[in-house]
Amino acid sequence: MSQFNYAATAATATRLLQRFGASATLKRQTTGAYDPSTGTTPVTVTELATTAAVFAYDQKYIDGTLILQGDQRAYLVPAQVPKQGDVLAWNGKDWRVVAVKPIAPAGTVVLYEAQLRGQ
């Protein structure tokens, strides 16, 4: 039985997303430690460059509970790991990452699928 090279598949997925997708930025907020002298908790936003292809969900998937009208599906290169709560800046609009699913046959991440919701 031959082994399939999923690293090569991931590289192909990245090439295709770079060719047919668009540049995007994942914005991730990190909350620091509470500062009692100022009474504030600092928030840092880290921006991570990525590439994504974004599509509307087919009507048959919109259930009004988990997937809402206007939600989008994004496929992202595996170089950056999107997380629930991140914001994806794509095509001039910010989208909140609602859910993330790695596409990882045999444990090798080929790409990420993310559910996005407009801000």
ZADO-206235 format. One record per residue (C-alpha): x, y, z. Coordinates in nm, 3 decimals, m for minus. Layout:
ZADO-206235
+---------+---------+---------+
|       X |       Y |       Z |
+---------+---------+---------+
|       X |       Y |       Z |
...
+---------+---------+---------+
END
This chain:
ZADO-206235
+---------+---------+---------+
|       X |       Y |       Z |
+---------+---------+---------+
|   0.000 |   0.000 |   0.000 |
|   0.153 |   0.333 |  m0.105 |
|   0.157 |   0.641 |   0.115 |
|  m0.016 |   0.951 |  m0.020 |
|   0.187 |   1.272 |   0.004 |
|  m0.049 |   1.517 |   0.179 |
|   0.228 |   1.776 |   0.213 |
|   0.228 |   1.800 |  m0.167 |
|  m0.152 |   1.828 |  m0.161 |
|  m0.126 |   2.114 |   0.089 |
|   0.127 |   2.288 |  m0.136 |
|  m0.109 |   2.247 |  m0.433 |
|  m0.402 |   2.385 |  m0.232 |
|  m0.188 |   2.685 |  m0.132 |
|  m0.086 |   2.749 |  m0.494 |
|  m0.449 |   2.731 |  m0.610 |
|  m0.570 |   2.963 |  m0.334 |
|  m0.293 |   3.211 |  m0.412 |
|  m0.384 |   3.200 |  m0.782 |
|  m0.764 |   3.214 |  m0.752 |
|  m0.816 |   3.361 |  m0.405 |
|  m0.718 |   3.700 |  m0.267 |
|  m0.490 |   3.840 |  m0.002 |
|  m0.653 |   3.867 |   0.338 |
|  m0.561 |   3.951 |   0.696 |
|  m0.655 |   3.759 |   1.008 |
|  m0.690 |   3.995 |   1.304 |
|  m0.657 |   3.832 |   1.644 |
|  m0.725 |   4.013 |   1.971 |
|  m0.527 |   3.920 |   2.278 |
|  m0.624 |   4.054 |   2.618 |
|  m0.339 |   4.134 |   2.854 |
|  m0.329 |   4.137 |   3.231 |
|  m0.551 |   4.374 |   3.426 |
|  m0.363 |   4.689 |   3.532 |
|  m0.504 |   4.804 |   3.868 |
|  m0.323 |   5.140 |   3.846 |
|  m0.518 |   5.238 |   3.532 |
|  m0.822 |   5.014 |   3.583 |
|  m0.790 |   4.880 |   3.231 |
|  m0.708 |   4.560 |   3.055 |
|  m0.494 |   4.619 |   2.745 |
|  m0.601 |   4.461 |   2.419 |
|  m0.347 |   4.387 |   2.147 |
|  m0.450 |   4.315 |   1.788 |
|  m0.214 |   4.094 |   1.590 |
|  m0.249 |   4.094 |   1.212 |
|  m0.155 |   3.779 |   1.021 |
|  m0.128 |   3.784 |   0.641 |
|  m0.307 |   3.499 |   0.467 |
|  m0.480 |   3.407 |   0.143 |
|  m0.846 |   3.314 |   0.116 |
|  m1.121 |   3.230 |  m0.129 |
|  m1.464 |   3.327 |   0.003 |
|  m1.802 |   3.199 |  m0.119 |
|  m2.165 |   3.240 |  m0.021 |
|  m2.330 |   2.935 |   0.133 |
|  m2.579 |   2.753 |  m0.087 |
|  m2.933 |   2.828 |   0.028 |
|  m2.984 |   2.464 |   0.129 |
|  m2.723 |   2.502 |   0.408 |
|  m2.875 |   2.816 |   0.563 |
|  m3.078 |   2.692 |   0.859 |
|  m3.123 |   3.024 |   1.043 |
|  m2.957 |   2.882 |   1.356 |
|  m2.601 |   2.770 |   1.287 |
|  m2.567 |   2.922 |   0.942 |
|  m2.743 |   3.254 |   0.887 |
|  m2.840 |   3.435 |   0.570 |
|  m2.533 |   3.637 |   0.468 |
|  m2.277 |   3.401 |   0.623 |
|  m1.987 |   3.313 |   0.399 |
|  m1.759 |   3.010 |   0.365 |
|  m1.386 |   3.075 |   0.336 |
|  m1.103 |   2.845 |   0.238 |
|  m0.769 |   2.958 |   0.376 |
|  m0.410 |   2.850 |   0.320 |
|  m0.268 |   2.636 |   0.602 |
|   0.017 |   2.879 |   0.680 |
|  m0.196 |   3.064 |   0.939 |
|  m0.438 |   2.890 |   1.171 |
|  m0.767 |   3.082 |   1.194 |
|  m0.945 |   3.069 |   1.529 |
|  m1.303 |   3.122 |   1.633 |
|  m1.342 |   3.491 |   1.721 |
|  m1.075 |   3.613 |   1.479 |
|  m1.168 |   3.874 |   1.220 |
|  m1.088 |   3.810 |   0.855 |
|  m1.035 |   4.129 |   0.656 |
|  m1.110 |   4.026 |   0.299 |
|  m1.207 |   4.227 |  m0.006 |
|  m1.257 |   4.548 |   0.193 |
|  m1.485 |   4.400 |   0.459 |
|  m1.435 |   4.253 |   0.806 |
|  m1.587 |   3.913 |   0.878 |
|  m1.599 |   3.746 |   1.221 |
|  m1.480 |   3.385 |   1.221 |
|  m1.770 |   3.184 |   1.366 |
|  m1.630 |   2.833 |   1.320 |
|  m1.316 |   2.672 |   1.183 |
|  m1.261 |   2.325 |   1.045 |
|  m0.920 |   2.197 |   0.936 |
|  m0.929 |   1.983 |   0.623 |
|  m0.665 |   1.734 |   0.736 |
|  m0.662 |   1.390 |   0.577 |
|  m0.423 |   1.162 |   0.765 |
|  m0.351 |   1.444 |   1.011 |
|  m0.184 |   1.682 |   0.761 |
|  m0.368 |   2.014 |   0.727 |
|  m0.429 |   2.083 |   0.358 |
|  m0.641 |   2.396 |   0.412 |
|  m0.883 |   2.550 |   0.658 |
|  m1.255 |   2.602 |   0.607 |
|  m1.404 |   2.887 |   0.808 |
|  m1.758 |   3.010 |   0.855 |
|  m1.768 |   3.390 |   0.841 |
|  m2.030 |   3.636 |   0.956 |
|  m2.038 |   4.005 |   0.862 |
|  m1.963 |   4.256 |   1.135 |
+---------+---------+---------+
END
